[in-house]
Every structure is written in C-alpha cells, then in structure tokens.
Amino acid sequence: MHSIDASSAIRVCVLGEWIPAQLAEVLALQRAEEPETAIVLAGETVADPSQHPPSEHCDFVISTAISQWSGWESEPLWHDALAIAVPKRSHLLAFREIPWQEALKQPFVGALSATHEGWWPAVEHVLTNARHEHTHSVASMDLAMTLVAAGYGITIAPVARLSSYLHRGVALRRLSGASAITTAYLLRPDEPLTEPHARFAQRLRSVA
C-alpha cells in the first residue's frame, strides 16, 4: 500500500490502445477548476490486465477490461453501445439502425488489438450468433478502419471507439437492438483518498 502526497501530481494510467473520449473532457475540467493539481497521464499495456495492475505506480487506472486486482477497487465508469462502421457510400446507410442480419452480409474486418479490450466479447457474441464466416483480421484498429473506408467490409465496436474515424472515409450507424455495454472502468487502490484525489474522482464520474 502506498501513501498519497496531497502536493504531488495525480497519476492516471490508461490500459489498452483506446483512450476514451470522455477523459479529455475530465482533464479539461480539472485544468479549469483546479489548475494547481497537476495530472500525469500514462498509457500502458499489460499482458493480462484482468489479473495484474500496471507496473507503473498509478493513483487511478482507466481500463476497458474488467479487472479484479488485490487491494484495488473497481467501478463502472463510462458506458456505450455497439455501432457499425461502414464506407461512406455504403447502401447500409439507408438504415437508421442497421439490423445485424443485414450488416453481416458484408465481410467483417476485425482488429487483433481490439480482442484484448473489454467490449470485444459483445462483438464476438454478435458474430457467433450470426455464424459469420467472412472475416478478415488485421493488427490494429487503424488498419481495420482503413480497409472499411476503402470498401472491403464493415467493423463493429462501441460508438466512442469508432467516432474518431469519421473524418477518414467512414460513417457510423447504431447496431439495431444493441444494448448498452460497459466500455471503461475506474480502478484505484483501496485506501483513503486525499481531497484533490477525491475531487478528481468525482469529475471522472460526472462526465457521461
């Protein structure tokens, strides 16, 4: 167990390759409302985030995987629903919400890096139920979205995960019937918070 110095910076670690868009809003609030408390933001990849906390000391961790670390508390933080990314000229854009039966008539482009993110099981559930066999896997989400924009297929992920690609030749539609899924968790050591840390945690919870 570590002690937190109230005068020190608040250290926030983000696990995985995706940084939720809400985090930028929280950091802006922190800077505007409490500029005297610095935030140190770090990204880290761990082999098994569900079992082991980051090696770097962190006051807070934001993770898209459900993790149960000894001596840490975990709570759902931000939620999202699944959406489909399609080329901007796709006929699927005629649907306001795309039925998965229609979407999966198209080849599915998956990112291997996304299989470690907490929302991936929900995508696998859709693909398994549809018995979808026309899949193409690439290393990263950037590569997957490049293929989608070029018309080689579609991909499925939470809306917030895909929204940053809207300027890169893709369009988004909600997946019909998709329920909300937890996409980000807040984790912290199970110990008393200083006032600055408690205020920062409240800012995290206040942003939807």
Rosetta silent file (secondary structure, phi, psi, omega in degrees, C-alpha in Angstrom):
SEQUENCE: MHSIDASSAIRVCVLGEWIPAQLAEVLALQRAEEPETAIVLAGETVADPSQHPPSEHCDFVISTAISQWSGWESEPLWHDALAIAVPKRSHLLAFREIPWQEALKQPFVGALSATHEGWWPAVEHVLTNARHEHTHSVASMDLAMTLVAAGYGITIAPVARLSSYLHRGVALRRLSGASAITTAYLLRPDEPLTEPHARFAQRLRSVA
SCORE:     score description
SCORE:     0.000 S_00000001
   1 L     0.000  136.375 -178.563    0.000    0.000    0.000 S_00000001
   2 L  -110.713  155.547  175.234    1.313    3.428   -0.917 S_00000001
   3 L   -98.086  146.934 -178.142    0.645    6.794    0.641 S_00000001
   4 L  -105.543  122.671  176.517   -0.536    9.723   -1.471 S_00000001
   5 L   -83.553  121.174 -176.372    1.123   13.071   -1.013 S_00000001
   6 L   -60.439  -23.880 -178.298   -1.510   15.774   -1.401 S_00000001
   7 L   -87.545   -8.411 -177.214    1.025   18.085   -3.034 S_00000001
   8 L   -84.795  167.121  177.141    2.043   15.555   -5.690 S_00000001
   9 L   -69.864  155.489  173.592    0.565   15.119   -9.135 S_00000001
  10 E   -89.438  123.941 -175.373   -2.336   12.772   -9.694 S_00000001
  11 E  -101.993  121.988 -176.977   -1.128    9.860  -11.791 S_00000001
  12 E  -118.972  123.462  176.847   -3.629    8.329  -14.204 S_00000001
  13 E  -107.260  135.994  175.461   -2.854    5.197  -16.235 S_00000001
  14 E  -112.223  122.493 -179.389   -4.901    4.167  -19.261 S_00000001
  15 E   -93.737  138.445  179.056   -4.692    0.484  -20.196 S_00000001
  16 L    94.359  174.231 -174.820   -5.031   -0.609  -23.805 S_00000001
  17 L   -85.111  -11.123 -177.798   -4.724    1.232  -27.092 S_00000001
  18 L  -103.115  127.378  172.968   -8.001    3.151  -26.767 S_00000001
  19 L  -103.559  114.892 -178.214   -8.278    6.310  -24.681 S_00000001
  20 L   -56.954  140.061 -177.146  -11.985    7.068  -24.056 S_00000001
  21 L   -61.153  -29.117 -178.467  -13.047   10.461  -25.404 S_00000001
  22 H   -62.282  -24.964 -176.816  -14.579   11.388  -22.032 S_00000001
  23 H   -63.771  -36.643  178.544  -11.117   11.538  -20.487 S_00000001
  24 H   -61.943  -38.931  178.570  -10.243   14.688  -22.441 S_00000001
  25 H   -65.794  -40.318  178.606  -13.327   16.420  -21.012 S_00000001
  26 H   -63.473  -44.744 -179.779  -12.359   15.392  -17.485 S_00000001
  27 H   -63.835  -36.098  176.783   -8.814   16.705  -17.932 S_00000001
  28 H   -65.874  -40.636  176.264  -10.178   19.997  -19.278 S_00000001
  29 H   -62.077  -44.314  179.434  -12.439   20.314  -16.226 S_00000001
  30 H   -59.644  -45.269 -178.421   -9.518   19.580  -13.941 S_00000001
  31 H   -64.524  -37.066 -178.367   -7.369   22.210  -15.626 S_00000001
  32 H   -77.114  -38.555 -172.087  -10.123   24.826  -15.440 S_00000001
  33 H   -94.688  -25.706 -176.118  -11.324   24.130  -11.895 S_00000001
  34 L  -146.732   62.071 -174.216   -8.162   23.021  -10.118 S_00000001
  35 L   -65.206  -18.398 -178.846   -5.086   24.008  -12.150 S_00000001
  36 L   -74.214  -13.913  178.087   -2.808   23.794   -9.120 S_00000001
  37 L  -103.514  110.205 -176.540   -3.159   19.993   -9.083 S_00000001
  38 L   -77.139  150.113  175.428   -1.201   18.505  -11.959 S_00000001
  39 E  -115.478  128.386  174.359   -2.276   15.365  -13.809 S_00000001
  40 E  -107.469  117.068 -176.456    0.282   12.909  -15.159 S_00000001
  41 E  -105.098  130.094 -179.204   -1.265   10.725  -17.864 S_00000001
  42 E  -134.224  143.600  174.167    0.398    7.469  -18.872 S_00000001
  43 E  -107.119  140.679 -178.779   -0.548    4.697  -21.265 S_00000001
  44 E  -149.380  143.384  174.665    0.436    1.135  -20.533 S_00000001
  45 L  -112.848  129.973  177.669   -0.159   -2.302  -21.953 S_00000001
  46 L  -117.898  151.225 -175.419   -0.073   -5.289  -19.619 S_00000001
  47 L   -61.842  -40.936 -179.631   -0.030   -8.952  -20.634 S_00000001
  48 L  -138.808   84.806 -175.434   -3.097   -9.816  -18.563 S_00000001
  49 L   -64.749  -18.674  179.271   -4.887   -6.674  -17.358 S_00000001
  50 L   -74.500  -17.845 -174.877   -7.602   -8.724  -15.675 S_00000001
  51 L  -114.073  -27.285 -171.437   -5.054  -10.196  -13.235 S_00000001
  52 L  -130.630  131.533  174.856   -2.228   -7.691  -12.793 S_00000001
  53 L   -71.672  167.660  179.244   -2.202   -3.908  -12.209 S_00000001
  54 L   -60.705  150.929  177.926    0.215   -1.716  -14.178 S_00000001
  55 L   -70.972  -30.440  179.328    3.853   -1.892  -13.205 S_00000001
  56 L   -78.337  139.185  178.992    3.997    1.904  -13.039 S_00000001
  57 L   -63.137  128.509 -179.347    2.629    3.461   -9.848 S_00000001
  58 L  -134.340  142.957  172.990   -0.824    4.916  -10.538 S_00000001
  59 L   -83.853  -35.177  177.593   -3.385    6.687   -8.397 S_00000001
  60 E  -137.234  147.284  174.686   -6.165    5.847  -10.870 S_00000001
  61 E  -127.359  136.085  173.269   -6.430    3.382  -13.722 S_00000001
  62 E  -113.628  123.853 -174.260   -8.916    3.523  -16.588 S_00000001
  63 E  -139.595  143.757  175.540   -9.375    0.192  -18.317 S_00000001
  64 L   -89.835    1.420  176.887  -11.787   -1.286  -20.834 S_00000001
  65 L  -107.806  142.920  175.438  -11.288   -4.728  -19.276 S_00000001
  66 L   -72.322  120.957 -175.752  -12.983   -5.919  -16.113 S_00000001
  67 L  -125.519  140.124  176.525  -10.172   -6.330  -13.607 S_00000001
  68 L  -123.609   88.453 -177.941  -10.136   -7.725  -10.068 S_00000001
  69 L   -98.645  137.564  177.718   -6.810   -6.721   -8.547 S_00000001
  70 L   -61.573  128.752  179.479   -5.971   -7.480   -4.959 S_00000001
  71 L    82.309    9.875 -179.949   -6.043   -4.280   -2.903 S_00000001
  72 E  -123.607  149.326  171.524   -7.860   -2.286   -5.611 S_00000001
  73 E  -101.816  147.438  179.968  -11.434   -1.051   -6.011 S_00000001
  74 E  -132.945  140.432  176.561  -13.195   -1.170   -9.385 S_00000001
  75 E  -146.684  144.967  174.053  -16.343    0.572  -10.617 S_00000001
  76 E   -62.039  138.912 -175.510  -18.065    1.017  -13.997 S_00000001
  77 E  -116.797  -60.689 -177.481  -17.304    4.496  -15.285 S_00000001
  78 E  -125.407  143.422 -175.980  -18.471    5.110  -18.862 S_00000001
  79 E  -120.974  156.508  179.430  -20.958    3.167  -20.965 S_00000001
  80 E  -155.713  174.468  176.574  -21.590    2.896  -24.681 S_00000001
  81 E  -124.609  160.224 -178.924  -23.448    0.781  -27.243 S_00000001
  82 E   -72.670  143.995  175.561  -22.222   -1.120  -30.265 S_00000001
  83 E  -135.104  166.588  179.656  -22.184    0.588  -33.647 S_00000001
  84 E  -114.903  131.058  173.515  -21.213   -0.408  -37.167 S_00000001
  85 E   -98.352  128.045 -178.543  -18.604    1.414  -39.224 S_00000001
  86 E  -132.191  161.573  173.896  -19.269    1.281  -42.963 S_00000001
  87 E   -61.213  152.547 -176.057  -17.835    3.052  -46.034 S_00000001
  88 L   -63.579  -19.698  179.296  -19.408    6.458  -46.644 S_00000001
  89 L  -103.528   15.571 -176.896  -21.067    5.190  -49.837 S_00000001
  90 L   -68.453  141.763  175.931  -22.458    2.002  -48.303 S_00000001
  91 H   -67.371  -17.340 -179.986  -26.036    1.008  -49.080 S_00000001
  92 H   -67.945  -15.858  179.625  -26.375    0.180  -45.371 S_00000001
  93 H   -70.490   -7.417  173.783  -26.636    3.900  -44.637 S_00000001
  94 H   -69.089  -20.249  177.654  -30.240    3.663  -45.792 S_00000001
  95 L   -88.774  136.480  172.178  -30.935    2.150  -42.362 S_00000001
  96 L   -71.581  -41.830  170.015  -31.212    4.448  -39.358 S_00000001
  97 E  -128.120  128.089 -171.595  -30.184    1.460  -37.221 S_00000001
  98 E   -86.783  121.943  174.060  -28.642   -1.453  -39.090 S_00000001
  99 L   -63.541  139.013 -176.480  -30.056   -4.926  -38.362 S_00000001
 100 H   -64.003  -27.332  178.106  -27.182   -7.262  -37.644 S_00000001
 101 H   -62.998  -36.075  178.083  -28.545   -9.722  -40.206 S_00000001
 102 H   -75.263  -42.129 -177.188  -28.029   -7.070  -42.908 S_00000001
 103 H   -61.520  -41.945 -172.882  -24.683   -5.875  -41.622 S_00000001
 104 L   -85.699   11.608  162.926  -23.141   -9.319  -41.514 S_00000001
 105 L   -75.983  -16.231  178.029  -23.918   -9.994  -45.142 S_00000001
 106 L   -92.194  153.760  173.629  -20.819   -7.840  -45.592 S_00000001
 107 L   -59.966  141.551  178.187  -17.265   -9.064  -44.836 S_00000001
 108 E   -99.347  129.333  177.913  -16.243   -8.297  -41.263 S_00000001
 109 E  -107.197  116.523 -177.995  -12.878   -6.606  -40.696 S_00000001
 110 E  -111.488  151.797  176.543  -11.513   -7.190  -37.194 S_00000001
 111 E  -105.556  124.098  179.660   -8.528   -5.750  -35.337 S_00000001
 112 H   -60.346  -35.044  179.639   -6.448   -8.235  -33.364 S_00000001
 113 H   -64.168  -27.516 -178.313   -5.531   -5.499  -30.879 S_00000001
 114 H   -73.715  -18.750 -177.481   -9.237   -4.998  -30.102 S_00000001
 115 H   -66.780  -12.600  178.617   -9.628   -8.584  -28.884 S_00000001
 116 H   -95.797   -2.279 -178.511   -7.975   -7.512  -25.596 S_00000001
 117 L   -89.092  152.326 -171.255  -10.488   -4.703  -24.964 S_00000001
 118 L   -63.068  -24.239 -177.488  -13.388   -5.175  -22.588 S_00000001
 119 L   -85.400  -10.607 -173.207  -16.099   -4.687  -25.215 S_00000001
 120 H   -59.878  -39.215  178.626  -14.804   -7.371  -27.594 S_00000001
 121 H   -55.800  -32.195  177.948  -16.866  -10.266  -26.114 S_00000001
 122 H   -65.925  -37.457  176.651  -20.043   -8.376  -27.088 S_00000001
 123 H   -67.982  -43.937  178.042  -18.832   -8.260  -30.704 S_00000001
 124 H   -58.497  -37.149  179.237  -17.920  -11.942  -30.604 S_00000001
 125 H   -61.771  -43.752  178.177  -21.434  -12.675  -29.343 S_00000001
 126 H   -62.478  -47.139 -177.607  -22.936  -10.921  -32.377 S_00000001
 127 H   -64.881  -39.742 -179.439  -20.620  -12.718  -34.794 S_00000001
 128 H   -66.939  -44.051  179.678  -21.217  -16.120  -33.199 S_00000001
 129 H   -62.350  -33.080 -179.465  -24.988  -15.750  -33.208 S_00000001
 130 H   -85.091   -7.473 -175.911  -24.850  -14.792  -36.873 S_00000001
 131 L    51.511   45.453 -174.605  -22.435  -17.639  -37.620 S_00000001
 132 L   -79.912  126.364 -174.917  -20.495  -15.125  -39.628 S_00000001
 133 L  -114.002  -12.358 -176.845  -17.588  -16.663  -41.507 S_00000001
 134 L   -90.052   79.614 -177.533  -16.447  -13.881  -43.855 S_00000001
 135 E  -121.345  150.830  176.115  -13.874  -12.234  -41.605 S_00000001
 136 E  -136.192  125.502 -177.112  -10.530  -10.602  -42.198 S_00000001
 137 E  -108.715  137.814  174.866   -8.201   -9.794  -39.303 S_00000001
 138 E  -128.890  172.455 -170.507   -5.504   -7.136  -39.212 S_00000001
 139 L   -69.899  -41.720 -169.276   -3.192   -6.000  -36.445 S_00000001
 140 L  -131.454  164.173  176.264   -4.745   -2.683  -35.373 S_00000001
 141 H   -65.042  -35.575  177.907   -7.953   -0.692  -35.420 S_00000001
 142 H   -58.797  -44.411  178.633   -6.296    1.904  -37.673 S_00000001
 143 H   -66.758  -41.237  179.044   -5.652   -0.764  -40.309 S_00000001
 144 H   -60.384  -44.093 -178.164   -9.152   -2.177  -39.933 S_00000001
 145 H   -70.755  -27.649  174.048  -10.733    1.234  -40.423 S_00000001
 146 H   -64.222  -42.763  178.318   -8.563    1.890  -43.480 S_00000001
 147 H   -67.436  -38.569  176.810   -9.985   -1.259  -45.074 S_00000001
 148 H   -61.219  -47.394 -179.757  -13.523   -0.286  -44.082 S_00000001
 149 H   -60.379  -32.138 -179.311  -13.103    3.156  -45.648 S_00000001
 150 L   -82.051   -4.224  175.543  -11.814    1.506  -48.829 S_00000001
 151 L    93.149   16.838 -177.651  -14.932   -0.668  -49.053 S_00000001
 152 L   -87.386   -2.577  179.105  -13.515   -4.035  -48.032 S_00000001
 153 L   158.144 -162.917 -179.951  -16.082   -4.647  -45.300 S_00000001
 154 E  -127.186  165.040  170.880  -17.529   -3.367  -42.046 S_00000001
 155 E  -138.365  162.364 -177.520  -16.453   -3.449  -38.433 S_00000001
 156 E  -127.259  133.668  178.224  -18.282   -3.332  -35.103 S_00000001
 157 E  -165.575  171.406  174.494  -17.204   -1.539  -31.925 S_00000001
 158 E   -61.194  150.692 -179.000  -18.622    0.926  -29.373 S_00000001
 159 H   -52.673  -48.313 -177.198  -19.655    4.310  -30.789 S_00000001
 160 H   -63.860  -27.990  179.377  -16.976    6.172  -28.832 S_00000001
 161 H   -72.130  -28.745 -174.912  -14.323    3.777  -30.135 S_00000001
 162 H   -97.925  -19.873 -169.862  -15.250    4.488  -33.746 S_00000001
 163 H   -61.359  -28.136 -178.523  -16.139    8.201  -33.678 S_00000001
 164 H   -70.771   -9.023 -178.456  -12.561    9.386  -34.155 S_00000001
 165 H   -98.564    4.122 -176.229  -12.537    7.775  -37.608 S_00000001
 166 H   -62.947  -24.998  179.281  -15.445    9.778  -39.033 S_00000001
 167 H   -87.400    5.820 -174.880  -13.027   12.072  -40.878 S_00000001
 168 H  -116.321   33.389  172.119  -11.334    9.090  -42.522 S_00000001
 169 L    86.837   17.071  178.310  -13.939    7.980  -45.027 S_00000001
 170 E  -123.349  161.391  174.677  -16.316    6.008  -42.790 S_00000001
 171 E  -129.493  157.371 -177.498  -19.813    6.523  -41.436 S_00000001
 172 E  -118.407  145.194  169.432  -21.455    5.085  -38.330 S_00000001
 173 E  -137.314  146.828  173.964  -24.822    3.567  -37.627 S_00000001
 174 E   -65.743  148.640  173.301  -26.141    2.041  -34.436 S_00000001
 175 E   -84.644  120.253 -175.204  -26.478   -1.713  -34.406 S_00000001
 176 L   -57.578  129.569  177.066  -30.183   -2.447  -34.124 S_00000001
 177 L    80.773    2.531 -178.445  -31.124   -3.885  -30.763 S_00000001
 178 L   -74.541  126.860  178.959  -27.670   -3.377  -29.260 S_00000001
 179 L   -88.460  165.378  179.291  -27.882   -2.724  -25.535 S_00000001
 180 E   -64.274  139.577  177.169  -25.544   -0.524  -23.553 S_00000001
 181 E  -127.453  146.906  177.932  -22.243   -2.171  -22.668 S_00000001
 182 E   -74.679  127.950 -177.566  -19.633   -1.058  -20.185 S_00000001
 183 E  -116.295  -11.986  179.931  -16.569    0.162  -22.033 S_00000001
 184 E  -148.628  138.219  177.857  -14.461    1.737  -19.305 S_00000001
 185 E  -119.272  147.723  174.050  -13.811    1.022  -15.633 S_00000001
 186 E  -104.017  125.217  177.925  -12.239    3.190  -12.961 S_00000001
 187 E  -123.204  145.132  176.863   -9.800    1.415  -10.656 S_00000001
 188 E  -153.602  155.583  176.414   -7.893    2.767   -7.676 S_00000001
 189 E   -58.815  141.737 -178.520   -6.017    1.416   -4.660 S_00000001
 190 L   -79.616   79.956  179.904   -8.362    0.570   -1.787 S_00000001
 191 L  -156.053  163.134 -177.819   -7.223    3.304    0.590 S_00000001
 192 L   -60.548  142.794  177.804   -8.414    6.758    1.700 S_00000001
 193 L   -93.688  144.743  168.758   -8.277    9.498   -0.918 S_00000001
 194 L   -72.297  167.748  179.836   -6.858   12.935   -0.336 S_00000001
 195 H   -60.672  -45.185  178.051   -9.204   15.813   -1.094 S_00000001
 196 H   -60.507  -39.305  179.487   -7.621   16.565   -4.521 S_00000001
 197 H   -68.033  -39.194  178.642   -7.854   12.896   -5.479 S_00000001
 198 H   -64.251  -40.390  178.391  -11.458   12.670   -4.307 S_00000001
 199 H   -66.257  -38.764  178.361  -12.387   15.749   -6.355 S_00000001
 200 H   -65.554  -41.607  177.433  -10.717   14.298   -9.431 S_00000001
 201 H   -59.986  -39.599  178.629  -12.601   11.012   -8.965 S_00000001
 202 H   -65.282  -37.685  176.623  -15.847   12.970   -8.758 S_00000001
 203 H   -62.938  -41.060  177.275  -15.015   14.754  -12.024 S_00000001
 204 H   -58.111  -44.399 -177.130  -14.459   11.369  -13.674 S_00000001
 205 H   -73.119  -21.822 -174.850  -17.877   10.203  -12.505 S_00000001
 206 H   -80.250  -16.098 -177.052  -19.615   13.432  -13.542 S_00000001
 207 L   -96.559  123.801 -177.794  -18.837   13.059  -17.261 S_00000001
 208 L   -85.794    0.000    0.000  -21.193   10.783  -19.160 S_00000001
